[in-house]
Amino acid sequence: MDADLIIVGAGMVGSTLALALQGQGLDVLLLDGGSLEVAPWAPEAPFEPRVSALSCASQRILERLGAWDGIAARRIAPYGEMRVWDGSGTGQIHFGAASVHAEVLGHIVENRVVQDALLERLRASDVGLLPGARLDHLRRSGDGWLLTLGDGRELRTPLLIAADGANSAVRRLAGCATREWDYLHHAIVTSVRCAEEHRRTAWQRFTDDGPLAFLPLERDGDRHWCSIVWSTTPEQAKRLMALDHEAFAEALGDAFERRLGEVLEVDPRLCIPLRQRHARRYAEPGLALIGDAAHSIHPLAGQGVNLGFLDAAVLAETLLHARTRGERLADQRVLSRFERRRMPYNLAMMGAMEGFERLFQADPLPLRWLRNAGMKLVERLPEAKALFVRQALGLSGDLPLLARG
């Protein structure tokens, strides 16, 4: 089986790229180890533990690809404010969408909701879908790639896109080098019901062990639910995961200073080791890496999937522009344009998140004083806060057409 372009990984980022390329006369094949079936939706269904904080730029991309309506018809939680404070001091910052004349800062959405809305659009497109496909072998073949699947099927393509996540098989089999390190932290994620409503606000407290976020969720108008991301040491994570629901709710309430009252209910928990990875190159002849296959960052600000959506939109824009010029899409010169546009932005975001994480984990008293003084200073500077808000909205930098207003 041959295709002009094969995308490995039909997660949120790979599916977005496929949709951005559909209807352009390209033979696009999207393969994934899953079923690629849209799950039946029930409004009363429990929340999925994994959520994303979708920026305004991501919303625009999803709207233009026709997937946003499917997301909104399921379940989304807009938020217009963010409150951040240092649990070891007195520094705190409040961000509001109104500071830049926006209605919201973003939307908290369960990953499966985004995925199913994208799959709905894909199943109505001209993109070839290959479910249940596990990549076993990969090698160069002439001017392209030969992919061998677990069931023995072989696929050929001149251009291969790795969108298969942080543990990318494509990246590994192609021998792409990465820089990576362990944060020595684990993230506990789940959904909880609090005594007080979240007020459409994202809350984040920096504790001595790591950041704790309460992100707003909504179900049938009930705004007492939050998605939590609790980053802590492996030892503390192991202890917390061993607690029963009542004891965990008590520990969580203590860590959060009960800003939303008592934690009344706790859904099943997941514990995820945190590791940062960054590919040394996003592009080689006939190969491009996007999303978590290219970069994975600390979940501190929920920016990971937003970076991936921008990767997909920029790569699609680069490929379609090259096609109008009659260029070979797999050519290194074409793919390098994508890399030049995305790598500096992603590295800057990763560096900022790394700096925040290290600053708030610092124990020396001068650094504690510095971060509290800095938070207080920023709180008094509307222009500085507005700059941060615009960054969170994803509306700065070199935006692809799909993300522009």
C-alpha positions in Angstrom: 0.0 0.0 0.0 1.4 3.4 -1.0 0.5 6.9 0.1 1.8 10.4 -0.6 2.1 10.9 3.1 1.7 8.6 6.1 0.9 10.0 9.6 1.7 7.6 12.4 -0.5 8.3 15.4 -4.1 9.4 15.3 -4.1 11.3 18.6 -5.2 14.9 18.8 -2.1 16.3 17.0 -1.9 13.6 14.3 -5.6 13.8 13.6 -5.4 17.6 13.4 -2.6 17.4 10.8 -4.6 14.9 8.7 -7.7 17.1 8.7 -5.6 20.2 7.8 -4.3 18.2 4.7 -7.6 16.6 3.6 -9.3 17.8 0.4 -6.1 19.0 -1.1 -5.6 16.2 -3.6 -3.0 14.4 -1.5 -3.3 10.7 -0.7 -3.0 10.9 3.1 -3.0 7.8 5.3 -3.4 8.0 9.0 -2.6 4.9 11.0 -2.9 4.1 14.7 -2.9 1.1 17.0 -6.4 1.9 18.3 -9.8 1.2 16.8 -10.4 4.8 15.4 -14.0 4.4 16.4 -16.0 7.3 17.9 -17.2 6.3 21.3 -20.9 6.8 22.1 -21.3 10.0 24.1 -23.3 10.2 27.4 -23.5 13.6 29.1 -23.6 12.0 32.5 -20.4 9.9 31.9 -17.6 10.3 34.4 -14.8 12.7 33.6 -11.7 11.3 31.9 -8.6 12.0 34.1 -6.6 13.4 31.2 -7.6 16.9 30.2 -6.1 19.7 28.1 -6.2 23.5 28.6 -7.0 24.6 25.0 -5.8 28.0 24.1 -7.6 30.5 21.9 -5.2 29.6 19.1 -6.0 25.9 19.4 -9.7 26.8 19.4 -9.4 28.7 16.2 -7.5 25.7 14.6 -10.2 23.3 15.7 -13.0 25.6 14.6 -11.5 26.0 11.1 -11.2 22.2 10.8 -14.8 21.8 11.7 -14.1 19.9 15.0 -15.0 22.6 17.6 -18.8 22.1 17.3 -18.4 18.4 18.1 -16.3 19.3 21.2 -18.8 22.0 22.4 -21.7 19.5 21.9 -20.0 17.1 24.3 -18.4 18.8 27.3 -16.2 21.9 27.7 -15.4 24.2 30.6 -14.4 27.7 29.7 -12.4 29.7 32.2 -11.8 33.5 32.3 -9.5 33.8 35.3 -6.4 32.2 36.8 -5.2 32.5 40.3 -1.6 31.5 41.2 0.0 31.6 44.6 3.1 30.5 46.4 2.2 28.1 49.2 5.5 28.9 51.0 5.1 32.7 51.0 2.7 35.5 50.3 3.2 36.1 46.6 0.2 35.7 44.4 -1.0 36.7 40.9 -4.5 37.0 39.4 -4.9 36.9 35.6 -8.1 37.8 33.8 -9.2 37.5 30.2 -10.7 41.0 30.5 -7.2 42.5 30.7 -6.8 41.8 27.0 -10.5 42.3 26.1 -11.0 38.5 25.7 -14.0 36.5 26.9 -12.0 33.5 28.1 -8.4 32.5 28.8 -9.1 29.0 27.4 -11.2 25.8 27.8 -10.5 22.7 29.9 -11.5 19.8 27.7 -11.1 16.0 28.3 -8.7 14.6 25.8 -11.2 11.9 24.6 -13.7 14.7 23.8 -11.3 16.4 21.5 -10.2 13.1 20.0 -13.7 11.9 19.2 -14.7 15.2 17.7 -11.6 15.0 15.4 -12.4 11.4 14.5 -15.9 12.4 13.5 -14.5 14.9 11.0 -11.9 12.4 9.8 -14.5 9.7 9.1 -16.3 12.2 6.8 -13.1 13.2 5.0 -11.0 11.7 2.2 -8.2 10.8 4.6 -7.4 7.0 4.6 -7.7 5.5 8.1 -5.8 2.4 9.1 -6.9 1.2 12.6 -5.2 -1.5 14.6 -1.9 -0.8 13.0 1.2 -1.3 15.1 4.5 -0.3 13.6 7.2 -3.0 13.9 9.9 -2.1 11.5 10.9 1.0 9.6 13.7 1.5 7.0 14.7 3.8 4.2 13.7 2.4 0.8 14.8 4.4 -2.3 13.5 7.9 -1.9 11.1 7.0 0.8 10.2 4.8 3.7 9.1 1.2 4.0 6.9 0.5 7.1 6.2 -3.0 8.3 3.3 -3.5 10.6 2.8 -6.1 13.3 0.6 -8.2 11.1 3.1 -8.2 8.3 1.5 -5.6 6.0 4.0 -3.3 4.3 3.4 0.4 3.5 5.5 2.8 1.4 5.6 6.6 1.4 8.0 9.3 0.5 7.0 11.4 3.5 6.5 10.0 7.0 5.1 12.1 9.9 5.7 11.0 13.5 2.7 12.0 15.7 2.8 8.9 17.9 3.5 10.6 21.3 6.3 10.9 23.8 7.4 7.3 23.4 7.3 7.6 19.6 8.1 4.3 17.8 8.8 6.3 14.6 11.4 8.4 16.3 13.0 5.4 17.9 13.1 3.2 14.7 14.3 6.1 12.6 17.2 6.7 15.0 16.3 10.4 15.8 18.4 11.8 18.7 16.7 13.4 21.6 17.7 15.4 24.7 15.8 14.2 27.7 15.9 14.2 31.5 13.7 13.1 34.4 12.0 15.7 36.4 12.2 13.4 39.4 8.5 14.2 39.9 5.3 12.3 39.2 1.9 13.9 38.4 -1.3 12.6 40.0 -4.3 13.3 37.9 -8.0 12.8 38.6 -11.3 14.7 38.9 -12.7 15.9 42.2 -15.9 17.5 43.4 -15.5 20.4 45.8 -17.9 22.0 48.2 -17.7 25.4 46.4 -18.0 26.2 42.7 -14.8 26.9 40.8 -16.1 30.2 39.5 -14.7 29.4 36.0 -11.2 30.0 37.4 -8.0 27.9 37.0 -6.3 27.7 40.4 -2.6 26.8 40.9 -0.7 26.6 44.2 3.1 26.0 44.3 3.8 23.7 47.2 7.2 22.7 48.6 7.0 19.4 46.6 5.6 20.8 43.3 2.7 22.6 41.7 -0.9 21.7 42.3 -3.6 22.8 39.8 -7.3 22.7 40.1 -8.8 23.2 36.6 -12.5 23.9 36.1 -14.8 21.2 34.8 -18.6 21.3 34.1 -21.2 18.6 33.8 -24.9 19.4 33.3 -24.3 22.9 34.7 -22.5 21.7 37.8 -19.4 23.8 38.4 -18.2 22.0 41.6 -16.0 19.7 39.6 -12.3 20.2 38.9 -9.5 18.3 37.2 -6.5 18.2 39.4 -2.8 17.8 38.4 -0.6 17.3 41.4 3.1 17.3 40.7 5.1 15.8 43.6 8.1 13.6 44.4 7.9 9.9 43.5 7.9 9.0 47.2 5.1 11.4 48.0 3.2 10.3 44.9 3.5 6.6 46.0 2.1 7.5 49.5 -0.8 9.5 48.1 -1.7 6.8 45.5 -1.9 4.3 48.4 -4.5 6.3 50.3 -8.2 5.5 50.1 -10.5 8.2 48.6 -11.4 9.8 51.9 -7.8 10.1 53.1 -6.7 11.4 49.7 -9.4 14.0 49.7 -8.2 15.2 53.1 -4.6 15.4 52.0 -5.6 17.2 48.8 -7.7 19.7 50.7 -4.7 20.4 53.0 -2.4 20.9 50.0 -4.8 23.2 48.3 -5.6 25.3 51.5 -9.2 24.4 50.9 -9.7 27.4 48.5 -12.8 25.7 47.2 -13.9 24.2 50.5 -13.7 20.5 51.3 -13.0 17.9 48.6 -16.2 15.9 48.6 -15.6 13.3 45.9 -12.6 11.8 44.2 -12.6 9.9 40.9 -10.0 7.1 40.2 -6.5 8.4 40.1 -3.6 8.1 37.6 0.1 8.6 38.4 2.3 9.7 35.5 6.1 10.0 35.7 7.2 13.4 34.4 10.1 13.4 31.8 11.1 16.1 29.4 12.2 15.2 25.9 13.1 17.3 22.9 14.2 16.0 19.5 17.5 17.5 18.3 15.9 17.8 14.9 12.2 18.0 13.9 12.9 17.3 10.3 15.1 15.0 8.2 14.7 14.1 4.5 11.3 12.5 4.2 10.5 12.7 7.9 9.0 15.2 10.3 8.2 15.0 14.0 5.3 16.8 15.6 3.6 17.1 19.0 4.9 15.0 21.8 7.0 12.9 19.4 9.1 16.1 19.0 8.8 17.6 22.4 7.2 16.9 25.8 7.2 19.5 28.6 6.2 19.8 32.2 2.4 20.1 32.6 2.9 23.2 34.6 0.8 25.5 32.4 -1.0 22.9 30.3 0.7 24.1 27.1 1.8 20.7 25.6 -1.1 20.0 23.3 -1.3 23.6 22.2 2.3 23.4 21.0 1.3 20.2 19.2 -1.7 21.8 17.5 0.5 24.7 16.3 3.1 22.1 15.0 0.3 20.4 12.9 -1.0 23.7 11.5 2.4 25.0 10.6 3.5 21.7 9.0 0.3 21.6 7.0 0.7 25.2 5.9 4.4 24.5 4.9 3.5 21.4 2.9 0.5 22.9 1.0 2.5 26.0 0.2 5.4 23.9 -1.2 2.9 21.9 -3.2 1.6 25.0 -4.9 5.2 25.8 -5.9 5.7 22.4 -7.4 8.3 21.3 -4.8 8.8 17.8 -3.5 7.1 17.6 -0.1 9.7 15.2 1.3 12.6 17.5 0.4 14.7 18.5 3.4 14.5 22.2 2.3 10.7 22.1 2.6 10.6 20.3 5.9 13.3 22.6 7.4 11.0 25.5 6.9 8.6 23.9 9.4 11.5 23.2 11.8 12.7 26.8 11.6 9.2 28.1 12.5 8.4 25.8 15.3 11.7 24.8 17.1 12.5 28.3 18.5 9.0 28.8 19.9 8.8 25.4 21.4 12.3 25.7 23.0 11.3 29.1 24.5 8.2 27.7 26.0 10.0 24.7 27.4 12.7 26.9 28.8 10.1 29.1 30.5 8.4 26.1 32.1 11.7 24.7 33.2 12.7 28.0 34.8 9.4 28.3 36.6 9.6 24.7 37.8 13.2 25.2 39.1 12.4 28.5 40.7 9.4 27.2 42.7 11.3 24.1 43.8 14.2 26.2 45.1 14.7 26.0 48.9 17.3 28.7 49.6 15.7 31.6 51.4 17.0 34.3 48.9 15.3 32.5 46.1 12.1 32.1 48.0 12.2 35.8 48.7 12.9 36.5 45.1 10.0 34.5 43.7 7.5 36.1 46.2 8.8 39.6 45.5 8.6 38.9 41.7 5.0 37.6 42.0 4.0 40.7 44.0 5.7 43.0 41.4 4.0 41.3 38.5 0.6 41.6 40.3 1.1 45.4 40.3 2.0 45.6 36.6 -1.0 45.3 34.4 1.1 45.4 31.2 3.2 42.5 32.4 0.1 40.4 33.3 -1.5 41.3 29.9 1.7 40.0 28.2 1.4 36.7 30.0 -2.3 36.4 29.2 -1.6 37.0 25.4 1.0 34.2 25.6 -1.5 31.9 27.3 -4.0 32.6 24.6 -1.5 31.5 22.1 -1.9 34.7 20.1 1.7 35.8 19.9 4.6 34.8 17.7 4.6 33.3 14.2 1.1 32.0 13.9 -0.1 29.7 11.1 -3.1 30.9 9.1 -5.4 28.4 10.8 -4.7 30.1 14.2 -5.0 33.7 13.1 -8.0 35.9 13.8 
